[in-house]
């Protein structure tokens, strides 16, 4: 017997829960792509996307996922043989570095482990050692979706400047946009990438690249740029079709416009605050479970934790057993421990993640926590008391 019948809940860090409003906006016949309402919708969308990123710069939209957004950014900034510095704090820092490397870019990595953020002092030291200024750009994940670490973008920018280095700062905000506070211009990012399927509450399929005038000028001669990835016509098109290098992703755009409506109705500051408080409720519960059990938050310092996803450590293979139970018996799907151990390593079964991004509220989070506790009890996994009460106090105080 299972209690999983009814509407299931996908509590993974993307694709996130898609609101009925977004799905309903997409559930209509294809619009005219040659003029009229679709053109007006996209014209109005571009400044909204700039506001969301905190920039007065440029934005290009691609029919792609987050990996496609990485490739678009790489193609417009780098030439073959250029050198990039990748600041690795998890699986996705490695992934962006690998994307650049496979496109012909030389990549130097600084690995900061899987339990803490980038150390700006080490960044400044590495750049100061690059006296010939070969490093063209620094690659940084604002939030690494695998480890759930949140990096200080402004501090990294300050480290680059302290070294007197001209490198561009390129930031992956795929897991943080519209969840964690991000201010592209104020924090000194030159390029920012994101995608539709997390905080933007829209199905996977849209990738975004925001870029400054400085990045556009520095990348003007990039020889990796191809007709499809070229951000120039997308950001300043002479004709509508150039925005998407062909046919527009009509229904994704309709859904995205409605998602932006929802964010603006709530207010971006309120969106950030909601994510912060719901994350705190999850952290409080995990801390209590860990009092009498082998469970802990992967990132010890609350100031360095993402507000969109939480990575949790357990004894192997308890995490996999717990994920199986919550999905099969209670209808809640938790995220796997991505990149926390090599493939085939038994330690892989000692991690899971809770996604709490985008269309998420108090009863959704409390429901996930209640199901996790039921799974711990059902499976006989040791855990401390008071987790749900602790989360409740955070919600009640809010």
N, C-alpha and C positions, 0 to 999 in steps of 0.2 A: 504494500500500500504506500502511496505517496501523497504528500500535501502540495505537490508542485503544479497541480492543474490550476488553470486561471491564467491571468496575464503574468508572464515571466518578467524578470527584471535583470537587465544586462548591466551589471555593476563592474564592467571592465573599463580601462582607461582609453576608450575609443575603439569602435564607434560608440558615442555616447547615446543616451536616450534621446530620441527625436520627438519633439512635442507634436501633439495632434495638429496644432496650428501650422506647423511647417509641413507636415505630411499633407494636410488638406490644401495648402497653397500649391503643392506640386500636383495634386490630383485633378488635372484639367487637360484639355487638348493642347497640343503644341501651339505656341503663339507665332505670329509672323516674325521672322528674323530679319526682314528687310526694312522695317520701319515701325513707327507707332509705339505702343505701350512698352514693348520690351526695350527699345532704345531709351525711352524715358526712364525706365526702371534702372537700367545700368548706369546712365548718366548720374542719377541721384545716388547710386550705390557707392561710387568711387570716393566721394568725400566722406561718406559714412565709414568706409573701411580705413581711410586715413585717420579719422578721429579715433577709431577703435585702437589703432596702433600708437596713437600719440605722435603723429608726424604730419608735417606740412609737405613731405616729399612725394614720391611717386609710388604707384602701386600697379602691379601687373597680375592678372588672373589667368591661371592655367587649368586645363582639364587634366588633373593629375592628383595624386595623393601627396603625402608629405615628402616621400622620397623623390617625387618629381619636382617638388619645390626646391629641395636641396640641389638637384641637377640643374634647375633653371638658374639658381643663384650662382652655382659654380661656373656655368657656361658664360654668364654675363660679366664675371669678374676676372676669371683666370685665363691664361694662355698655357699651352703645353710647356712643361718645364718650370712653371712658377712654383714658388714655395708657399705653403700654408702652414700655420701653427694651429693644431687642434687641441683644445683643452677638454680632456676626457673625464667625465664623471659618471659614465654608465654606457649602456649598450648603444644609445643613440648618438653619443659623441663619437664612438667608434664607427657607427654607420655613416655619419656625414663625412668623416675622414676617409673611409673606404670609397665612398661615392666620388670624392675629389680625386683620390689616388687612381681609381680605375678610369678616370677621364684624362689622365696624363699629367696630373698635378703632383708634385713632390710634397709629401706631408710629414711634418715633424709633430710628434705627439708628446704631450705631457699628461700622464695619467695620474689623477688625484684619488684613485681608488673608487670604492662603491658606497662609501658611508659618509661622505662629506663634500663640501663645495670646493671650487677652484680657490687656490691661494694666490691672490693678486701679486704678492711679492715674488713668487716663482715665475709668474708671467713677465713681470718687469725685468727680472734677471735674464730670462731667455731672450727677450727682445733687445736688451742692452748688449747682449753678446753678438747679436746680428748687426755688426758694424757696417756691413755693406748694404743693409736694408733689403735683403733678398726676400724676406717674408712679406708677402703681399697682403695677407689677410689673416685674422685670427678667427677661428670657428668656435662658437660657444653655444651650449644648450642652456637656455634660461631655466627650463625644467627638463631633466632627463626622465622620460616616462618609465624607464625600467627601475631606476633606483629611487625615484621620487625626490631627488635632491633639487633644490632651487638655488641657482647661482646669482651672485650680485653683479648685474650687468654694469652698473655705474662704476663699481670698484674696478672691474676689469678695464673699462675705458680709461679710468684714472691711471691704472698701471701702464697701459700703452703710452699714455701721454707722459708719464713720469720717466719712461725710458727714452723719450724723445724720438719715438719711432713712428713712421708714417702709415703703418699697417691699418687697413680697414678692419672694423669690428662687425662680424656677421653673426647673427643670433637666431637660433632655432627657438621659436615660440609656439611650436605645434601643440604642445601639451599645456601651454599656459595662457594663450590668448583668450581674453574674456573670462578668465578664471583668476589669475594672479595679476596684480598691478604691473603694468608695463608701460613705459614712456620712452618711445624710441628716440625722439629728438633730445629730450632732457637728459637722457642717460648716455647719449653719444653713440648709439648704434648706427652703422652706415647701411647695413642690409639686414632685413628681418624676414624670416620665412614662417608660414603657418599653413594650416589646411582646414577644411570645412567640418571634419567629423568629430571634433572634440568640443571645445567651448562654444563653437558656432552652431552646434545642434543641427547640422545639416548632413545628409548622407555623404559618405566618402566620395570624392571625385573632383573637388576643387582644391587647387594649391594656390598660394598667394606669395608674392615677393614684394616687399616694400623696399625702396632704396632712395638714398639721398642724392643730391646733385654731385657730391664728392664721389660717391660710388659710381655714378653714371660716367663721370669724366675719367676716373681711374680705369674703368673697364671698357672704355671706348674702343680699344684696340684688341680686346680679348679674342683670341682665335678659336676658342671653343664654342663660340656662339654659332648656333645653327638657325635656320629660318623659324623653326618652331619655338625654340627657347628664347629667341631674341626679345628682350623686354622693351626695346625702343618703340616699335609700333604698337605694342600692347598698352604702354603708358601714355602715348601721345598719338593716337590713330588718326589717319586722314579719312578712314572709312570704318564703319562699325565692325565689319568682319575681321579687321586687323586686331581688334581687342582679344580675339580668341584664335587667331591664325586659321580662320575658317568658320564652320558652323558653331554658333554659341551653345553652351550647355544649358539649354533653356530651362529645364525643370529644376536643376540645381540652383539657378539664379532666382527662380521664383521662391524656392524654399529658403535660400539665404536671405532674400529681402525680408521675408516674414520673421526669420530669426533675428535680424537686425532690429526689426520693429519691437520685438519682445525685449531685447537688451536695452533699447532706448526708452521703452516704457518704464522699465524697472529703474534705469539709471546706472551708468557704468560703475560709479562708486558703490552703489548698493549691490551690484553684481559681485564686485570684489569682496565686499563685506560678507555677503551670504556665503561665498565659497570659504572664506576664512573661518567663519563660525562653524559651518558644517564639518570642515576639516578638524577643528579643535574637538568637536564631539567624538569623532572617530579616534583621534589620538588619545583622548581621555579613556575611552573604552579599552583600547589596546594596552595602555599602561596598566589598567586594573587587571586585565586578563593575565598580564605578564608577572604579576606579583607572586603567584604560586604556580606558574607554568613557564615553559620554555617558549615564550612569545615576546617579541619586542619590535619596536619601530625601527626600520632600517636606518633612518637618519636620526641620530640622537638629539641634535640641536633643533628646537622648534623653529628658530629663525631661518633655518636652511631647508625647511620642508616645503614641498609643493602644496598648494591649496587645491589642486585638481586631482591628485592621485596619491595614495599612500601605499608604500611597499613594506611588507611585514615579514619578519623572519620567524621560523618555527623549527622544531626538530624535524628532520627528514624521517619518514615520508609523510608526516602529519599534514603538511599544507596541501598536498595533492589529495589526500583522503578527505580533508575538510572541503576542498573545492568540489570534489565529486559529490559529497553528501548534500551540500547546499544547492547544487544545480539539480541533481536527480530527485531529491526528496522535498525540496522547498521552493524550487523555481527561481533561485538567485544564482547567477553566473558571476564568479569572481575571476580576477585576472591571474594569469600564470606568472611565475617568477622569471621574467624574461631577462636573459643575459647575466643572471646572478651566479651561475655555475656553468661549466662547459657542458655541451650536449652529451648525454649519457652518464654524467656524473650524478650519483645518488643525491648529492646535495641540492640538485635542482628541485627536488621535491620538498625542500624546506622553506619555500618562499611563496607568497601570494600577494596580490595587489587588489586594492579597492579603488575603483574609479568613482570620483565624485565631482564631475565636471559638467558644465552646461545646464541642462534641464534637470535639476536635482533640488529637492527641498527637504524639510525636516522629517516628514513621515517616510520618505524614501530611505534616508540615511538610518533612521531608527529601525526601519524594517530590516535593512541589511544587517545591522548590528544584532538585532534579535535573532535572526536566522543563523548568524555565525555562532552565537552563544548556544543556540539549540544544537547545532552541529557538534560543538565542543562537548556538550553533555552527552549526546547520543553516541559519540565515538569514544567516550571515556578519556578525552585528552585533558590533562591537568591544566587548570586555569584559575586565576584568582577571582574573587567575588566582587560585586559592585560595579561591573563595567557599564551595564545599561543605566543604572542610576547616575553614574558619573557623566555619561553622555546626556542624560536627561537634564541634568543641572546646567550644562552648557546651553542647551536649547532653551530651557526656561529662562535663563539669565538674558538671552538674546531678545 
